[in-house]
Amino acid sequence: MRIAWALALVVLAGCSTSASQPEPSVPLASSPIIPCTDPRPELCTMQYAPACASLAAGGFRTYASACNACADSAVAGYQNGPCSE
């Protein structure tokens, strides 16, 4: 029983307020933004090839792939590679 409580405390300790607020992301300076086109993807493979997405409302977010980024209607375009933090 003590092990379960200790494990619960360790898990809760990782849930601080600073962890829930991500750092602002910025695009890679050396890469052009590739626009997402219609029709948007409805199904993407599980291949991990990070893409830095430019959100239509402003800001940037890293997605698992360009397909995953463009499948989100909030994304205007993307750059290959993760966003720099």
C-alpha positions in Angstrom: 0.0 0.0 0.0 2.9 2.4 0.8 4.3 1.8 -2.7 1.0 2.8 -4.3 0.9 6.0 -2.3 4.6 6.8 -3.1 3.9 6.2 -6.8 0.8 8.4 -6.7 2.9 11.2 -5.2 5.6 10.9 -7.9 2.9 11.1 -10.6 1.2 14.1 -9.0 4.6 15.8 -8.5 5.0 15.8 -12.3 1.7 17.6 -12.8 2.8 21.1 -11.9 1.2 24.2 -13.4 4.4 25.1 -15.3 4.3 21.7 -17.1 0.8 22.4 -18.4 1.8 25.7 -20.0 3.9 24.9 -23.1 6.7 27.2 -24.1 5.9 29.3 -27.2 7.1 27.7 -30.4 8.7 29.4 -33.4 9.3 28.2 -36.9 12.6 27.2 -38.4 14.1 30.2 -40.1 15.7 28.2 -43.0 12.6 26.5 -44.2 9.7 27.9 -46.2 6.1 27.3 -45.0 4.3 24.8 -47.2 0.6 25.6 -47.4 -2.0 22.9 -46.6 -4.3 22.2 -49.5 -7.9 21.0 -49.8 -9.1 18.4 -49.5 -7.5 17.9 -46.1 -6.2 14.4 -45.2 -8.7 12.3 -43.3 -6.3 9.5 -42.5 -2.6 9.6 -41.8 0.0 6.9 -41.3 1.7 6.6 -37.9 5.1 7.6 -39.4 6.9 10.1 -37.1 8.4 12.9 -39.2 7.9 16.1 -37.1 6.4 19.2 -38.8 6.2 22.7 -37.5 2.7 23.9 -38.2 1.7 27.5 -38.7 -1.7 28.0 -37.1 -4.3 30.1 -38.9 -5.1 32.0 -35.7 -1.4 32.7 -35.1 1.4 30.7 -33.5 3.1 27.5 -34.2 2.8 23.9 -33.0 4.8 20.7 -33.6 2.8 17.8 -35.1 3.9 14.2 -35.6 3.9 14.6 -39.4 2.9 17.0 -42.1 -0.2 14.9 -42.8 -1.3 15.2 -39.1 -0.7 18.9 -39.3 -2.8 19.5 -42.4 -5.5 17.2 -41.1 -6.2 19.8 -38.5 -8.3 22.6 -39.9 -6.6 25.1 -37.6 -3.4 24.7 -39.5 -2.6 27.0 -42.5 0.7 25.4 -43.5 3.8 23.7 -42.1 7.6 23.4 -42.3 9.4 20.0 -42.2 11.0 19.5 -38.8 9.9 20.3 -35.3 9.3 23.9 -34.1 12.2 25.3 -32.2 11.3 26.1 -28.6 
